[in-house]
Amino acid sequence: MEKALYHNTSYKRVSGLESVLLERIAGSGASVFGIKEAVRLTGFSRARAHNLLASLAKKSIVVKVSRNKYCLQETVFENPFAVATRAFAPSYVSFWSALSFYGFTEQQLRVVQIAAAKQFGKVKVKEISIQPITLKPKNFFGYIELNGFAIASKEKALIDSALNFENAGGFGEFTKCLRNAWKEINKGAFFGFLLKANNRSLNSRIGYLIEETGLSTSKRLLQKIHAKKSNCFVKLNPAKGRAGNYNKKWNIIVNDSIEETKGL
């Protein structure tokens, strides 16, 4: 006899057809699925597949992630990154979530932040929140496939976070992450991604931070982004006011302190 691929751990009764659907889904290895996948895997009609998924959702055996996107309840906790990126495709894990994954921050997050090519709303799946953050098409690059989900490379996670420090816990937290990551990242890839983003304000902020925190790097690479610095003065921390000293080299209004990380 063929061994069942899915074992129901719920005390609620599962019908024969529901059991077939669950076994086929488990056997497929799909982290997220919808009616189309259910029909393909089982041969059931769309109406039957829809009713079965609705019934399993009521029994809390499957969880609805987004419109016509479901996952097995245990998958939410076992691999939330895979659930998030598959449910809101195309997308990849980035920002503070990726920085935490790589160990560049000690913060333990309950929110899965993903860079999305389209606009989606924030959702909560069981105890886990998924926060899609829309990136412009020109910035949707620099991710890799890892453990069944797409995630920004170490270098791109920093670049994405620098586009809006608030997506990485704020200016101070980003600066700490940059310092912690610096020895591990590929400097050529980091500066290459920075130039590809084609954001002069970003170049000014990153260039200033690298120099002021004493991070070791090639003068040639720094010169490349210095040549494409902001044409006007920009705030170091966009979340604060304009009061501060002016750094003419990088055209930065120094409106926040980085003394805590300087020289580390």
Beta strands, then each sheet from edge to edge (+ up, - down):
strand 1: 62-66
strand 2: 69-72
strand 3: 91-93
strand 4: 111-116
strand 5: 123-125
strand 6: 128-134
strand 7: 143-146
strand 8: 149-152
strand 9: 234-235
strand 10: 245-247
strand 11: 252-254
sheet 1: 1+ 2-
sheet 2: 3+ 4- 6- 5+
sheet 3: 7+ 8-
sheet 4: 9+ 11+ 10-
end
